[in-house]
Amino acid sequence: MSTPQGGIFALGTSSHAYLEFDLREGVAEEALASALAGLREPRTTMGGVNLVMGFRPTLWRALQPDAMPEAIEDFDRDVVGPDDFTMPATQHDAVVWLSGSAYDVIFDMSLGVIRALGSVASVADETASWPYHHDLDLTGFIDGTENPTLIDAADIVLIPDGSAGAGGTILLLQKWRHDAATWTSLPVERREHVIGRRLADSTELEDKPDDSHVARTDQDVFGKIFRRNTPYGTVLDHGTMFVGFAAEQRPLSAMLQSMAGSTNGTRDALTRYTTPLTGAYYFVPSARDLRVDGNEG
């Protein structure tokens, strides 16, 4: 059985950093992959830090064609709805997601990662994040109500054994800025209809509007995903890091099209109060496939 990167399922961490990298001009893609592979244990367990490393799908396919499903594409085109609402494509070459128990350790480890990759890749985007009241997002609602349990999550998000890329997964990473002033000025009932759930207990509304966030991202329709979202930012500038994993790209891409209103002209009401700033897909290979240098040590 292929072993996934353990940080995907490391729940309960209180500090996070997302580092996206672009390959430096003239540097071979193999050099980036080898440098990332060099970040693996024991260095990555220092201070209880978890690392998840992913690659731009076309980059990983060029390096490891037998360890990559054929159908995964880069996020190289904006998702545009019929009213011109746009989710921007900001695809980079690699991502390192660090999570741990305290930000001082995450900060130090981030410096180490950037230093280790400095000769082959430059930092394209850096975001630090943290949990909000255990499991809420900054809208005040519970985030990930439909998330599978850890017992079921692996079957949902990992490519099965016997398939190309077994033990790997597809990551959709997006940064969404919140319009907090407008959102908090809405009556609670209006906020509940935007989300499609009760604020108090996250119960799904029986009469939820078709443009509610729950209706536009219905996993019974599009397929199951595993979310590890976290809030980011300051009081004056903040939002949500959407961190979604799936064994196939289709559920992730279909949800984005639905949210933008591309499927039936109905745009997700939550997008009236949040603005997507970034968007990228990454292939997160299994721990074994990540060892591109062939060293099992």
HUWOPE-V120968 format. One record per residue. N is the residue number from 1. RES is the residue in one small letter. PSI is psi as a letter, one per 20 degrees, with the letter a starting at -180 (999 if undefined). NEAR is the number of other ideal C-beta (glycine too) atoms within 10 Angstrom. Layout:
# HUWOPE-V120968
N_RES_PSI_NEAR ; N_RES_PSI_NEAR
This chain:
# HUWOPE-V120968
1_m_p_10 ; 2_s_p_19 ; 3_t_p_13 ; 4_p_r_23 ; 5_q_p_24 ; 6_g_h_14 ; 7_g_i_20 ; 8_i_h_21 ; 9_f_j_17 ; 10_a_m_17 ; 11_l_r_11 ; 12_g_j_8 ; 13_t_q_20 ; 14_s_i_14 ; 15_s_q_20 ; 16_h_q_23 ; 17_a_p_21 ; 18_y_o_23 ; 19_l_o_22 ; 20_e_p_24 ; 21_f_q_26 ; 22_d_p_16 ; 23_l_p_19 ; 24_r_q_15 ; 25_e_p_6 ; 26_g_i_5 ; 27_v_p_13 ; 28_a_q_11 ; 29_e_h_19 ; 30_e_h_13 ; 31_a_h_15 ; 32_l_g_24 ; 33_a_g_25 ; 34_s_h_16 ; 35_a_g_20 ; 36_l_g_25 ; 37_a_h_18 ; 38_g_i_14 ; 39_l_i_18 ; 40_r_r_17 ; 41_e_q_11 ; 42_p_i_6 ; 43_r_h_14 ; 44_t_i_21 ; 45_t_i_12 ; 46_m_p_13 ; 47_g_j_13 ; 48_g_k_12 ; 49_v_p_25 ; 50_n_p_19 ; 51_l_p_22 ; 52_v_p_25 ; 53_m_p_24 ; 54_g_r_27 ; 55_f_q_29 ; 56_r_p_26 ; 57_p_g_23 ; 58_t_h_17 ; 59_l_g_21 ; 60_w_h_27 ; 61_r_h_21 ; 62_a_h_14 ; 63_l_g_19 ; 64_q_m_19 ; 65_p_h_10 ; 66_d_i_8 ; 67_a_k_22 ; 68_m_p_23 ; 69_p_q_18 ; 70_e_h_9 ; 71_a_j_10 ; 72_i_p_21 ; 73_e_q_15 ; 74_d_q_18 ; 75_f_m_26 ; 76_d_j_14 ; 77_r_p_12 ; 78_d_q_13 ; 79_v_o_18 ; 80_v_p_15 ; 81_g_r_21 ; 82_p_h_13 ; 83_d_j_10 ; 84_d_j_7 ; 85_f_p_18 ; 86_t_p_14 ; 87_m_o_23 ; 88_p_q_18 ; 89_a_o_15 ; 90_t_l_19 ; 91_q_p_23 ; 92_h_r_24 ; 93_d_h_25 ; 94_a_q_26 ; 95_v_q_23 ; 96_v_o_25 ; 97_w_o_27 ; 98_l_p_26 ; 99_s_q_25 ; 100_g_a_22 ; 101_s_i_14 ; 102_a_q_13 ; 103_y_h_16 ; 104_d_h_11 ; 105_v_g_16 ; 106_i_g_23 ; 107_f_g_14 ; 108_d_g_13 ; 109_m_h_23 ; 110_s_g_20 ; 111_l_g_10 ; 112_g_h_16 ; 113_v_g_24 ; 114_i_g_16 ; 115_r_g_9 ; 116_a_h_16 ; 117_l_i_23 ; 118_g_h_13 ; 119_s_i_10 ; 120_v_h_21 ; 121_a_q_24 ; 122_s_q_14 ; 123_v_p_16 ; 124_a_h_17 ; 125_d_p_17 ; 126_e_p_12 ; 127_t_p_19 ; 128_a_q_18 ; 129_s_r_24 ; 130_w_q_14 ; 131_p_q_17 ; 132_y_o_16 ; 133_h_l_10 ; 134_h_f_8 ; 135_d_k_15 ; 136_l_q_15 ; 137_d_a_22 ; 138_l_j_20 ; 139_t_i_23 ; 140_g_i_14 ; 141_f_q_21 ; 142_i_p_19 ; 143_d_p_20 ; 144_g_k_16 ; 145_t_h_15 ; 146_e_j_14 ; 147_n_p_20 ; 148_p_q_17 ; 149_t_r_6 ; 150_l_h_11 ; 151_i_h_7 ; 152_d_i_12 ; 153_a_g_18 ; 154_a_g_18 ; 155_d_h_11 ; 156_i_h_19 ; 157_v_i_24 ; 158_l_p_26 ; 159_i_p_26 ; 160_p_q_13 ; 161_d_q_10 ; 162_g_i_7 ; 163_s_q_13 ; 164_a_p_15 ; 165_g_j_26 ; 166_a_p_20 ; 167_g_i_23 ; 168_g_r_31 ; 169_t_r_27 ; 170_i_p_28 ; 171_l_p_23 ; 172_l_p_22 ; 173_l_p_24 ; 174_q_q_23 ; 175_k_p_22 ; 176_w_p_23 ; 177_r_p_16 ; 178_h_q_22 ; 179_d_n_13 ; 180_a_h_18 ; 181_a_g_8 ; 182_t_g_10 ; 183_w_g_18 ; 184_t_i_13 ; 185_s_i_10 ; 186_l_q_13 ; 187_p_q_8 ; 188_v_g_11 ; 189_e_h_10 ; 190_r_g_12 ; 191_r_h_20 ; 192_e_h_19 ; 193_h_h_19 ; 194_v_g_24 ; 195_i_g_24 ; 196_g_j_24 ; 197_r_r_21 ; 198_r_p_15 ; 199_l_h_16 ; 200_a_g_10 ; 201_d_j_8 ; 202_s_j_17 ; 203_t_p_11 ; 204_e_p_15 ; 205_l_p_15 ; 206_e_h_5 ; 207_d_k_7 ; 208_k_p_18 ; 209_p_q_15 ; 210_d_h_10 ; 211_d_j_19 ; 212_s_q_23 ; 213_h_h_22 ; 214_v_g_20 ; 215_a_h_18 ; 216_r_i_27 ; 217_t_k_21 ; 218_d_o_17 ; 219_q_i_17 ; 220_d_h_7 ; 221_v_g_13 ; 222_f_h_20 ; 223_g_q_16 ; 224_k_q_17 ; 225_i_r_25 ; 226_f_o_22 ; 227_r_p_18 ; 228_r_l_23 ; 229_n_q_19 ; 230_t_q_24 ; 231_p_q_20 ; 232_y_r_22 ; 233_g_a_19 ; 234_t_r_6 ; 235_v_h_6 ; 236_l_i_6 ; 237_d_o_10 ; 238_h_r_16 ; 239_g_b_24 ; 240_t_p_22 ; 241_m_o_22 ; 242_f_p_22 ; 243_v_n_22 ; 244_g_p_23 ; 245_f_q_23 ; 246_a_q_25 ; 247_a_h_23 ; 248_e_q_18 ; 249_q_h_18 ; 250_r_g_14 ; 251_p_h_21 ; 252_l_g_21 ; 253_s_h_19 ; 254_a_h_17 ; 255_m_h_23 ; 256_l_g_24 ; 257_q_g_17 ; 258_s_g_21 ; 259_m_h_24 ; 260_a_i_24 ; 261_g_j_19 ; 262_s_h_17 ; 263_t_g_16 ; 264_n_j_11 ; 265_g_i_9 ; 266_t_o_19 ; 267_r_q_19 ; 268_d_p_24 ; 269_a_h_21 ; 270_l_h_23 ; 271_t_i_20 ; 272_r_i_14 ; 273_y_j_19 ; 274_t_q_20 ; 275_t_p_16 ; 276_p_p_22 ; 277_l_h_15 ; 278_t_r_22 ; 279_g_p_23 ; 280_a_q_26 ; 281_y_q_25 ; 282_y_q_28 ; 283_f_p_26 ; 284_v_n_27 ; 285_p_r_30 ; 286_s_r_21 ; 287_a_h_17 ; 288_r_g_14 ; 289_d_h_24 ; 290_l_h_24 ; 291_r_m_17 ; 292_v_i_20 ; 293_d_i_12 ; 294_g_j_6 ; 295_n_o_10 ; 296_e_i_6 ; 297_g_999_6
